Amino acid sequence: MFWLGCFIGYCVGTTFCLLLMIQVMKAKEVKELD
């Protein structure tokens, strides 16, 4: 049960980091277009 919680937490953290990186990339693209 403990390992399952760690795995879920890891997946959520990784997904959150990827979404954050995508948002930063989009922000950079918008700034470059301007």
PQR file with spaces between the fields and no chain letter, atoms N, CA, C, O and H, PARSE charges and radii, in Angstrom:
ATOM       1  N    MET     1       0.846   -1.196    0.000 -0.4000 1.5000
ATOM       2  CA   MET     1       0.000    0.000    0.000 -0.0000 2.0000
ATOM       3  C    MET     1       0.883    1.249    0.000  0.5500 1.7000
ATOM       4  O    MET     1       0.594    2.227   -0.690 -0.5500 1.4000
ATOM       5  N    PHE     2       1.959    1.202    0.781 -0.4000 1.5000
ATOM       6  CA   PHE     2       2.875    2.347    0.853 -0.0000 2.0000
ATOM       7  C    PHE     2       3.500    2.629   -0.512  0.5500 1.7000
ATOM       8  O    PHE     2       3.594    3.778   -0.944 -0.5500 1.4000
ATOM       9  H    PHE     2       2.194    0.408    1.342  0.4000 1.0000
ATOM      10  N    TRP     3       3.930    1.546   -1.188 -0.4000 1.5000
ATOM      11  CA   TRP     3       4.567    1.727   -2.495 -0.0000 2.0000
ATOM      12  C    TRP     3       3.581    2.266   -3.523  0.5500 1.7000
ATOM      13  O    TRP     3       3.951    3.041   -4.405 -0.5500 1.4000
ATOM      14  H    TRP     3       3.853    0.613   -0.837  0.4000 1.0000
ATOM      15  N    LEU     4       2.305    1.843   -3.399 -0.4000 1.5000
ATOM      16  CA   LEU     4       1.285    2.324   -4.332 -0.0000 2.0000
ATOM      17  C    LEU     4       1.126    3.833   -4.173  0.5500 1.7000
ATOM      18  O    LEU     4       1.008    4.561   -5.159 -0.5500 1.4000
ATOM      19  H    LEU     4       2.005    1.214   -2.682  0.4000 1.0000
ATOM      20  N    GLY     5       1.122    4.294   -2.933 -0.4000 1.5000
ATOM      21  CA   GLY     5       0.991    5.734   -2.672 -0.0000 2.0000
ATOM      22  C    GLY     5       2.182    6.496   -3.237  0.5500 1.7000
ATOM      23  O    GLY     5       2.024    7.572   -3.814 -0.5500 1.4000
ATOM      24  H    GLY     5       1.217    3.703   -2.131  0.4000 1.0000
ATOM      25  N    CYS     6       3.376    5.932   -3.068 -0.4000 1.5000
ATOM      26  CA   CYS     6       4.577    6.590   -3.594 -0.0000 2.0000
ATOM      27  C    CYS     6       4.516    6.656   -5.120  0.5500 1.7000
ATOM      28  O    CYS     6       4.871    7.674   -5.714 -0.5500 1.4000
ATOM      29  H    CYS     6       3.505    5.058   -2.599  0.4000 1.0000
ATOM      30  N    PHE     7       4.066    5.572   -5.751 -0.4000 1.5000
ATOM      31  CA   PHE     7       3.995    5.522   -7.209 -0.0000 2.0000
ATOM      32  C    PHE     7       3.007    6.557   -7.734  0.5500 1.7000
ATOM      33  O    PHE     7       3.293    7.263   -8.701 -0.5500 1.4000
ATOM      34  H    PHE     7       3.777    4.745   -5.268  0.4000 1.0000
ATOM      35  N    ILE     8       1.833    6.645   -7.087 -0.4000 1.5000
ATOM      36  CA   ILE     8       0.814    7.617   -7.508 -0.0000 2.0000
ATOM      37  C    ILE     8       1.350    9.035   -7.320  0.5500 1.7000
ATOM      38  O    ILE     8       1.177    9.890   -8.189 -0.5500 1.4000
ATOM      39  H    ILE     8       1.600    6.071   -6.302  0.4000 1.0000
ATOM      40  N    GLY     9       1.998    9.279   -6.190 -0.4000 1.5000
ATOM      41  CA   GLY     9       2.554   10.611   -5.926 -0.0000 2.0000
ATOM      42  C    GLY     9       3.608   10.971   -6.971  0.5500 1.7000
ATOM      43  O    GLY     9       3.675   12.113   -7.426 -0.5500 1.4000
ATOM      44  H    GLY     9       2.138    8.584   -5.484  0.4000 1.0000
ATOM      45  N    TYR    10       4.431    9.987   -7.350 -0.4000 1.5000
ATOM      46  CA   TYR    10       5.472   10.216   -8.351 -0.0000 2.0000
ATOM      47  C    TYR    10       4.849   10.556   -9.705  0.5500 1.7000
ATOM      48  O    TYR    10       5.303   11.470  -10.392 -0.5500 1.4000
ATOM      49  H    TYR    10       4.377    9.059   -6.981  0.4000 1.0000
ATOM      50  N    CYS    11       3.796    9.807  -10.085 -0.4000 1.5000
ATOM      51  CA   CYS    11       3.115   10.041  -11.363 -0.0000 2.0000
ATOM      52  C    CYS    11       2.495   11.438  -11.379  0.5500 1.7000
ATOM      53  O    CYS    11       2.618   12.166  -12.364 -0.5500 1.4000
ATOM      54  H    CYS    11       3.427    9.064   -9.527  0.4000 1.0000
ATOM      55  N    VAL    12       1.837   11.803  -10.298 -0.4000 1.5000
ATOM      56  CA   VAL    12       1.193   13.120  -10.226 -0.0000 2.0000
ATOM      57  C    VAL    12       2.247   14.222  -10.296  0.5500 1.7000
ATOM      58  O    VAL    12       2.063   15.215  -11.000 -0.5500 1.4000
ATOM      59  H    VAL    12       1.736   11.212   -9.498  0.4000 1.0000
ATOM      60  N    GLY    13       3.342   14.051   -9.573 -0.4000 1.5000
ATOM      61  CA   GLY    13       4.402   15.062   -9.567 -0.0000 2.0000
ATOM      62  C    GLY    13       5.023   15.216  -10.955  0.5500 1.7000
ATOM      63  O    GLY    13       5.269   16.332  -11.410 -0.5500 1.4000
ATOM      64  H    GLY    13       3.491   13.245   -9.001  0.4000 1.0000
ATOM      65  N    THR    14       5.274   14.087  -11.623 -0.4000 1.5000
ATOM      66  CA   THR    14       5.868   14.132  -12.961 -0.0000 2.0000
ATOM      67  C    THR    14       4.927   14.817  -13.945  0.5500 1.7000
ATOM      68  O    THR    14       5.358   15.644  -14.749 -0.5500 1.4000
ATOM      69  H    THR    14       5.074   13.180  -11.253  0.4000 1.0000
ATOM      70  N    THR    15       3.634   14.470  -13.881 -0.4000 1.5000
ATOM      71  CA   THR    15       2.648   15.079  -14.774 -0.0000 2.0000
ATOM      72  C    THR    15       2.581   16.576  -14.534  0.5500 1.7000
ATOM      73  O    THR    15       2.511   17.356  -15.484 -0.5500 1.4000
ATOM      74  H    THR    15       3.284   13.798  -13.228  0.4000 1.0000
ATOM      75  N    PHE    16       2.604   16.986  -13.261 -0.4000 1.5000
ATOM      76  CA   PHE    16       2.534   18.410  -12.920 -0.0000 2.0000
ATOM      77  C    PHE    16       3.751   19.144  -13.475  0.5500 1.7000
ATOM      78  O    PHE    16       3.624   20.243  -14.015 -0.5500 1.4000
ATOM      79  H    PHE    16       2.661   16.353  -12.490  0.4000 1.0000
ATOM      80  N    CYS    17       4.939   18.532  -13.342 -0.4000 1.5000
ATOM      81  CA   CYS    17       6.165   19.150  -13.854 -0.0000 2.0000
ATOM      82  C    CYS    17       6.094   19.309  -15.370  0.5500 1.7000
ATOM      83  O    CYS    17       6.492   20.345  -15.903 -0.5500 1.4000
ATOM      84  H    CYS    17       5.042   17.639  -12.904  0.4000 1.0000
ATOM      85  N    LEU    18       5.588   18.285  -16.071 -0.4000 1.5000
ATOM      86  CA   LEU    18       5.482   18.352  -17.528 -0.0000 2.0000
ATOM      87  C    LEU    18       4.532   19.473  -17.938  0.5500 1.7000
ATOM      88  O    LEU    18       4.830   20.236  -18.857 -0.5500 1.4000
ATOM      89  H    LEU    18       5.265   17.443  -15.638  0.4000 1.0000
ATOM      90  N    LEU    19       3.385   19.575  -17.257 -0.4000 1.5000
ATOM      91  CA   LEU    19       2.420   20.632  -17.572 -0.0000 2.0000
ATOM      92  C    LEU    19       3.050   21.995  -17.334  0.5500 1.7000
ATOM      93  O    LEU    19       2.842   22.920  -18.119 -0.5500 1.4000
ATOM      94  H    LEU    19       3.143   18.955  -16.510  0.4000 1.0000
ATOM      95  N    LEU    20       3.818   22.128  -16.257 -0.4000 1.5000
ATOM      96  CA   LEU    20       4.466   23.397  -15.931 -0.0000 2.0000
ATOM      97  C    LEU    20       5.470   23.759  -17.024  0.5500 1.7000
ATOM      98  O    LEU    20       5.540   24.914  -17.445 -0.5500 1.4000
ATOM      99  H    LEU    20       3.987   21.377  -15.619  0.4000 1.0000
ATOM     100  N    MET    21       6.249   22.773  -17.487 -0.4000 1.5000
ATOM     101  CA   MET    21       7.224   23.015  -18.546 -0.0000 2.0000
ATOM     102  C    MET    21       6.530   23.454  -19.827  0.5500 1.7000
ATOM     103  O    MET    21       7.012   24.354  -20.515 -0.5500 1.4000
ATOM     104  H    MET    21       6.192   21.835  -17.146  0.4000 1.0000
ATOM     105  N    ILE    22       5.389   22.820  -20.159 -0.4000 1.5000
ATOM     106  CA   ILE    22       4.637   23.179  -21.367 -0.0000 2.0000
ATOM     107  C    ILE    22       4.157   24.624  -21.268  0.5500 1.7000
ATOM     108  O    ILE    22       4.238   25.371  -22.243 -0.5500 1.4000
ATOM     109  H    ILE    22       4.997   22.089  -19.601  0.4000 1.0000
ATOM     110  N    GLN    23       3.660   25.021  -20.102 -0.4000 1.5000
ATOM     111  CA   GLN    23       3.183   26.394  -19.910 -0.0000 2.0000
ATOM     112  C    GLN    23       4.331   27.379  -20.109  0.5500 1.7000
ATOM     113  O    GLN    23       4.149   28.426  -20.730 -0.5500 1.4000
ATOM     114  H    GLN    23       3.595   24.414  -19.310  0.4000 1.0000
ATOM     115  N    VAL    24       5.513   27.051  -19.586 -0.4000 1.5000
ATOM     116  CA   VAL    24       6.678   27.929  -19.729 -0.0000 2.0000
ATOM     117  C    VAL    24       7.078   28.029  -21.199  0.5500 1.7000
ATOM     118  O    VAL    24       7.400   29.115  -21.682 -0.5500 1.4000
ATOM     119  H    VAL    24       5.662   26.200  -19.081  0.4000 1.0000
ATOM     120  N    MET    25       7.059   26.907  -21.908 -0.4000 1.5000
ATOM     121  CA   MET    25       7.415   26.903  -23.326 -0.0000 2.0000
ATOM     122  C    MET    25       6.455   27.779  -24.111  0.5500 1.7000
ATOM     123  O    MET    25       6.875   28.557  -24.967 -0.5500 1.4000
ATOM     124  H    MET    25       6.798   26.025  -21.516  0.4000 1.0000
ATOM     125  N    LYS    26       5.153   27.652  -23.820 -0.4000 1.5000
ATOM     126  CA   LYS    26       4.145   28.458  -24.510 -0.0000 2.0000
ATOM     127  C    LYS    26       4.370   29.934  -24.220  0.5500 1.7000
ATOM     128  O    LYS    26       4.261   30.764  -25.122 -0.5500 1.4000
ATOM     129  H    LYS    26       4.812   27.020  -23.124  0.4000 1.0000
ATOM     130  N    ALA    27       4.681   30.271  -22.974 -0.4000 1.5000
ATOM     131  CA   ALA    27       4.914   31.664  -22.587 -0.0000 2.0000
ATOM     132  C    ALA    27       6.117   32.215  -23.356  0.5500 1.7000
ATOM     133  O    ALA    27       6.090   33.358  -23.812 -0.5500 1.4000
ATOM     134  H    ALA    27       4.769   29.596  -22.241  0.4000 1.0000
ATOM     135  N    LYS    28       7.169   31.408  -23.501 -0.4000 1.5000
ATOM     136  CA   LYS    28       8.359   31.849  -24.231 -0.0000 2.0000
ATOM     137  C    LYS    28       8.014   32.069  -25.702  0.5500 1.7000
ATOM     138  O    LYS    28       8.467   33.041  -26.306 -0.5500 1.4000
ATOM     139  H    LYS    28       7.191   30.480  -23.130  0.4000 1.0000
ATOM     140  N    GLU    29       7.212   31.169  -26.282 -0.4000 1.5000
ATOM     141  CA   GLU    29       6.847   31.297  -27.693 -0.0000 2.0000
ATOM     142  C    GLU    29       6.053   32.578  -27.918  0.5500 1.7000
ATOM     143  O    GLU    29       6.269   33.284  -28.903 -0.5500 1.4000
ATOM     144  H    GLU    29       6.844   30.380  -25.792  0.4000 1.0000
ATOM     145  N    VAL    30       5.138   32.873  -27.007 -0.4000 1.5000
ATOM     146  CA   VAL    30       4.318   34.081  -27.135 -0.0000 2.0000
ATOM     147  C    VAL    30       5.203   35.319  -27.067  0.5500 1.7000
ATOM     148  O    VAL    30       5.024   36.257  -27.843 -0.5500 1.4000
ATOM     149  H    VAL    30       4.962   32.300  -26.207  0.4000 1.0000
ATOM     150  N    LYS    31       6.162   35.324  -26.135 -0.4000 1.5000
ATOM     151  CA   LYS    31       7.057   36.478  -25.993 -0.0000 2.0000
ATOM     152  C    LYS    31       7.906   36.652  -27.249  0.5500 1.7000
ATOM     153  O    LYS    31       8.157   37.777  -27.680 -0.5500 1.4000
ATOM     154  H    LYS    31       6.308   34.562  -25.504  0.4000 1.0000
ATOM     155  N    GLU    32       8.347   35.542  -27.835 -0.4000 1.5000
ATOM     156  CA   GLU    32       9.175   35.620  -29.035 -0.0000 2.0000
ATOM     157  C    GLU    32       8.366   36.158  -30.209  0.5500 1.7000
ATOM     158  O    GLU    32       8.893   36.903  -31.035 -0.5500 1.4000
ATOM     159  H    GLU    32       8.143   34.628  -27.485  0.4000 1.0000
ATOM     160  N    LEU    33       7.085   35.784  -30.290 -0.4000 1.5000
ATOM     161  CA   LEU    33       6.240   36.263  -31.379 -0.0000 2.0000
ATOM     162  C    LEU    33       6.041   37.770  -31.276  0.5500 1.7000
ATOM     163  O    LEU    33       6.014   38.469  -32.289 -0.5500 1.4000
ATOM     164  H    LEU    33       6.657   35.179  -29.619  0.4000 1.0000
ATOM     165  N    ASP    34       5.901   38.265  -30.053 -0.4000 1.5000
ATOM     166  CA   ASP    34       5.711   39.702  -29.854 -0.0000 2.0000
ATOM     167  C    ASP    34       7.023   40.412  -30.166  0.5500 1.7000
ATOM     168  O    ASP    34       7.101   41.636  -30.067 -0.5500 1.4000
ATOM     169  H    ASP    34       5.923   37.697  -29.230  0.4000 1.0000
